Amino acid sequence: MRAKSFEKSKPIRAKRVELKEKMAPLEKVDQDLRDAIIKAERPVLPEIDQERAMIQKALRAVSVMILVLKRRMPRQYRLI
C-alpha cells in the first residue's frame, strides 16, 4: 500500500524539484531587484533624511492623537 503511494508521489516530487531549479534564477533576479530598491530608497542628502524623520515623527504624533481621541470619545470617532 505504501509503496504504491510512494510511486505516485515520485513524479510530483520530480516536478517540484524541476520547478525549484527553474525558479532559482528568478529568485536571484528578485533578490537583485530588492537590493536595488533598497539602495534607491536610501537618501542621498542628509536633509532628505532629516525631513523623513520629521515626517515620521509627525505621523506618529497624529496617530497617537487619534488613539487618544478614540479612547476619550469613542462614539464620535467610531469611523476612524
Kinemage of the C-alpha trace (Angstrom):
@kinemage 1
@onewidth
@group {chain A} dominant
@subgroup {mainchain}
@vectorlist {calphas} color= white
{ca met a 1} P 0.000 0.000 0.000
{ca arg a 2} L 2.713 2.458 0.980
{ca ala a 3} L 4.847 1.516 -1.992
{ca lys a 4} L 2.061 2.486 -4.385
{ca ser a 5} L 1.552 5.900 -2.821
{ca phe a 6} L 5.303 6.466 -2.871
{ca glu a 7} L 5.435 5.553 -6.556
{ca lys a 8} L 2.630 8.022 -7.252
{ca ser a 9} L 4.401 10.827 -5.421
{ca lys a 10} L 7.680 10.333 -7.316
{ca pro a 11} L 6.643 12.290 -10.419
{ca ile a 12} L 5.172 15.037 -8.239
{ca arg a 13} L 8.438 15.339 -6.321
{ca ala a 14} L 10.389 15.357 -9.557
{ca lys a 15} L 8.185 18.172 -10.860
{ca arg a 16} L 8.688 20.094 -7.629
{ca val a 17} L 12.469 19.770 -7.896
{ca glu a 18} L 12.293 20.760 -11.559
{ca leu a 19} L 10.239 23.844 -10.688
{ca lys a 20} L 12.692 24.817 -7.951
{ca glu a 21} L 15.552 24.544 -10.434
{ca lys a 22} L 13.670 26.718 -12.916
{ca met a 23} L 12.776 29.284 -10.239
{ca ala a 24} L 16.324 29.642 -8.868
{ca pro a 25} L 17.425 32.262 -11.450
{ca leu a 26} L 14.170 34.151 -10.903
{ca glu a 27} L 14.778 34.241 -7.156
{ca lys a 28} L 18.254 35.645 -7.841
{ca val a 29} L 16.751 38.374 -10.041
{ca asp a 30} L 14.117 39.030 -7.371
{ca gln a 31} L 16.828 39.452 -4.732
{ca asp a 32} L 18.804 41.770 -7.026
{ca leu a 33} L 15.677 43.876 -7.567
{ca arg a 34} L 15.088 44.078 -3.816
{ca asp a 35} L 18.680 45.190 -3.276
{ca ala a 36} L 18.330 47.832 -5.997
{ca ile a 37} L 15.086 49.120 -4.478
{ca ile a 38} L 16.663 49.328 -1.022
{ca lys a 39} L 19.628 51.257 -2.459
{ca ala a 40} L 17.296 53.585 -4.353
{ca glu a 41} L 15.273 54.308 -1.212
{ca arg a 42} L 18.334 55.396 0.732
{ca pro a 43} L 18.533 59.163 0.955
{ca val a 44} L 21.394 60.793 -0.893
{ca leu a 45} L 21.368 64.036 1.057
{ca pro a 46} L 21.232 64.338 4.862
{ca glu a 47} L 18.499 66.995 4.522
{ca ile a 48} L 16.206 64.405 2.969
{ca asp a 49} L 16.909 62.077 5.886
{ca gln a 50} L 16.031 64.835 8.360
{ca glu a 51} L 12.807 65.609 6.513
{ca arg a 52} L 11.875 61.947 6.518
{ca ala a 53} L 12.490 61.750 10.274
{ca met a 54} L 10.337 64.840 10.866
{ca ile a 55} L 7.511 63.417 8.754
{ca gln a 56} L 7.685 60.117 10.641
{ca lys a 57} L 7.543 61.953 13.976
{ca ala a 58} L 4.540 63.973 12.804
{ca leu a 59} L 2.743 60.851 11.597
{ca arg a 60} L 3.433 59.144 14.907
{ca ala a 61} L 2.083 62.154 16.806
{ca val a 62} L -1.078 62.239 14.679
{ca ser a 63} L -1.673 58.521 15.153
{ca val a 64} L -1.253 58.902 18.932
{ca met a 65} L -3.707 61.816 18.930
{ca ile a 66} L -6.238 59.737 17.005
{ca leu a 67} L -5.852 56.897 19.508
{ca val a 68} L -6.380 59.306 22.409
{ca leu a 69} L -9.479 60.800 20.769
{ca lys a 70} L -10.857 57.335 20.074
{ca arg a 71} L -10.365 56.397 23.705
{ca arg a 72} L -11.912 59.595 25.094
{ca met a 73} L -14.803 59.939 22.639
{ca pro a 74} L -15.473 56.542 21.068
{ca arg a 75} L -18.857 57.486 19.574
{ca gln a 76} L -17.631 60.495 17.594
{ca tyr a 77} L -14.550 58.698 16.280
{ca arg a 78} L -16.114 55.339 15.516
{ca leu a 79} L -15.269 55.571 11.791
{ca ile a 80} L -11.561 56.326 12.228
